[in-house]
Amino acid sequence: MRARLAAQGKSISEEVNALLKRRMAELEGVTPSAQSNEDYEALKSQHLKLVEEVKRLTKPLEKDGVYESLMRFAHALGLDLTDLHNVEEIATKILKNWKSQLDQNVQPSHIHLFITLLEKGKQKKAIECKLTEMRLKAAPTSTENAYH
């Protein structure tokens, strides 16, 4: 469960809190739309945190001049950049092959920082998909105002 929640950018305690909030809302008679608005706001907040964290993790790799080579290496190993669904598989390949495939400038700390970056990137992409879905559902279904 922890791995599934982590892939969605949530911790177990956040999930438990969300379940408790939903149940409390049911007991108090709060409408589902009010609850989904709360979920939407929480997702926006999580997304913002992940965007900042991805930036923070990228900076030292760029500063040390290893970011581009690590990205090329991960892509060559089969990293799917659309949704990063195979990060765990690629992380294993990176750990097994980096010494023989990358230049001397890449250190173990770079490798672990990069893998953390990929994991956070996967969480960010999952939340972006959810936000897109929620925003499209909330958008007016009529195309009447689309061209005015």
N, C-alpha and C positions, 0 to 999 in steps of 0.2 A: 504494500500500500504506500509505503514511504517513497519508493521510486516513482510510482505513478503520480503521486502528488507533486513530487519534486519536478517532474517533467512538465507539470502544469504551473510551476512557479509557486506552489503552496507547501506549507508545512502541515504536519498532522494537527498541531494545535489550531492553525488557521481553519482547517477543514472542520474540526470539532466545533470551533466557534461559529462557523457558518451554519452548521447543522443546528446548533442550539438557537441561533438567531431565527432561522426559518421556523423551527418548532414554536418558539416564543411568538413569532408573528402569527402563526396559525392559531395559537391559543388566544391571542389578543384580537383576532379577527382582522389583521392587517391584510390589505389586498396584495395579491401576487405582484402587481405592477410596482408597488412601493418596495417590495422585497427585491425585485429584479433591478430596480434603480440603485438600491444599496449594493447589490452584487456588481453592478456596472461601475459604480464609484470605487469599489474596492479593486476591481480589475485595472481601472485607470491608474490608481495609486501604485499597484504592483508593477505595472508597465513602466511608469516613470522611474521607479527605483531600479528596475532592471536595465533601462536605457542608461542611467547614470553609472551603474555598476559595469556594464559592458564598456563604456567609455573609459572608466577608471582602469579596467583590466587591460585594455588595448594600449594605453599610453606608454607603459614601461616597455612593452614589446616593440613598439614603434621606435621609442627612444634608443633602445639597444640595437635597432636595425635587424630584428629577427622576425617581425610580424609577417612580412610578405613571404619570406621563405617558408615559414610554418604554415601559412594559408595554402601556398602552392603544394606543399608536402601533403597536407590533409586532403586537399582536392585530388591529388594524384592517388591517394589511398582509397578514394571513393566517397569522400564526404559529400552528402547531398545538401547543397546550400539553400535549397528551397524551404525546407522545414527542419533540417538538422536532425531528422529522425534516427540517424545511425551514428550519433555522437559516441555512444558507449563502445560500439564496434571499432570505430576509427580511433578512439582514445587508446584502446588496447594495441592496435597496430602501430600507433605513434610511439607508445612506450617500448614496444619490442624492436622498432626499426630506426629510431631517430639517430642513434650514434653512428650508424653506418651510412645514413642517407643525408644528413645535414652537416653544414660546415662547423668548424671549431668554435665559432662565436656562440652557438646555441648551447646553453647550460641546462642542467636538470630543472632549475627554478623556472626557466623559460617554458619548458615542456609542461610543467604542472600548472603554471599560470595560464598557458594557452588552452589546456584541457578544461580548466575552470571557466575560461572565457567561452569555449564552445558550449559547455553545459548551461551557462547563463544565457547564451544566445538562443539555445533551444527553448528554454523557458520563455524568453521574450517573444520568440516567434509563435509559440503556442498561445500566449496571451493575446498577441496581435490578431490571430485567427478568431479568437473568441470575441474580441472587441469589434472586429469587422462584422461578425455574425450578429452581434447585439445591435450595432449601429444600423445595419441593413434592415433588421427587423423593426427598429424604431422609426426608420425613414418612412415618409408618406408613400403609400403604394401607388398613388395616382401620379401619372407623368404630366399632369395638367400644368403644374408650376415649373416643370423642368426647363422650359424654354422661354419663360417670361421674366 
